[in-house]
Amino acid sequence: MKLFWYKIKNFFSKLPDRFKKTSIKAVYDSDLMNLVESLGIKDSIETGSYLCKFCATPITFENLQAIQKDGGELKFICSRLECFSKI
């Protein structure tokens, strides 16, 4: 019986190492315009100048799902499930 509890304790002690911690920052829809204006990218999004990181669909306010910072560069993800599920 001691061996069983030892294995259980050992298993649970390693759980935190198995999960990767991430930090997610979220913005309400009502604050999105303020965010893109502060980043200086409002006009580019309105004209569809940015492309989705995964499928190269032009990003607009209608399909903008996420913005990632990747090596100092902004990357955009569209609202297609196939793309959004990759982040």
C-alpha positions, 0 to 999 in steps of 0.5 A, a space after each residue: 500500500 505504501 508503494 501505491 501512495 508513493 507513486 501517487 505522490 510522485 505523479 502529482 509532484 511532477 504535474 506542474 512541470 508538465 504544463 507550460 505557463 502562458 500569459 494571455 492578455 485580453 481586450 474587450 471589443 469596446 476597447 479594441 479601437 483604442 488598442 489599435 489606435 495606440 499601436 498605430 495600426 488602425 488604418 492598416 487594419 481598415 484597409 486589410 493590409 495585414 495578413 493572417 499569420 496562418 492562412 494569409 487572409 487579409 485582416 479586418 476588424 470583422 475577422 481580427 481574432 488575436 494579435 501576437 508579438 513575435 520577436 518584436 513584430 506584430 502577427 495577426 490571427 483571423 477568426 477562422 477556427 483552423 487558424 485560431 486553434 493554432 495559438 
